[in-house]
Amino acid sequence: MIGNENISFDMLNVFIKVSETKSINQSSKVLLLTQPAISKKNSSIRKLRGGTTV
């Protein structure tokens, strides 16, 4: 946790799926979310972690 922000279950689920599929496009199809929604959640995780994700 950084400040008042937490990584939500939804954000974590997106991160895991993108890591597994190595594709935002494929992850969006599996999770039934738009590609921009996946990118936004992934970006939020990156910011909370202070930079990059795996």
Phi and psi in degrees as a GROMACS rama.xvg file:
@    title "Ramachandran Plot"
@    xaxis  label "Phi"
@    yaxis  label "Psi"
@TYPE xy
-123.131  123.224  ILE-2
62.0368  -131.392  GLY-3
-101.079  11.2631  ASN-4
-102.936  139.929  GLU-5
-122.342  156.678  ASN-6
-83.4116  119.678  ILE-7
-80.2628  165.051  SER-8
-59.7925  -40.3618  PHE-9
-61.9711  -44.6339  ASP-10
-63.0542  -41.9279  MET-11
-65.5771  -40.7052  LEU-12
-61.0524  -42.6591  ASN-13
-63.3188  -46.249  VAL-14
-57.7996  -44.4553  PHE-15
-64.0524  -44.973  ILE-16
-65.9357  -41.2809  LYS-17
-64.3788  -38.7185  VAL-18
-64.2426  -40.1495  SER-19
-69.7288  -45.5793  GLU-20
-88.1542  -19.6755  THR-21
56.0973  31.0321  LYS-22
-153.59  123.098  SER-23
-67.7952  -39.2508  ILE-24
-59.8169  -50.4306  ASN-25
-65.0436  -40.5615  GLN-26
-61.5771  -40.7531  SER-27
-63.8843  -35.8193  SER-28
-68.7061  -42.2968  LYS-29
-68.647  -42.1774  VAL-30
-87.4611  -4.52027  LEU-31
58.3392  43.3217  LEU-32
-124.062  158.736  LEU-33
-75.4158  158.918  THR-34
-60.7732  -41.4374  GLN-35
-60.8721  -35.6044  PRO-36
-65.4332  -41.571  ALA-37
-63.0539  -46.489  ILE-38
-61.712  -40.3331  SER-39
-64.9019  -44.5257  LYS-40
-65.4241  -40.4993  LYS-41
-64.0839  -40.7499  ASN-42
-64.7736  -39.5372  SER-43
-62.6508  -40.483  SER-44
-63.8855  -43.0765  ILE-45
-59.1624  -44.1005  ARG-46
-63.7527  -42.5534  LYS-47
-65.6527  -32.4425  LEU-48
-81.9549  -10.1724  ARG-49
87.4927  27.3861  GLY-50
152.358  -103.063  GLY-51
-103.704  159.498  THR-52
-110.872  171.753  THR-53
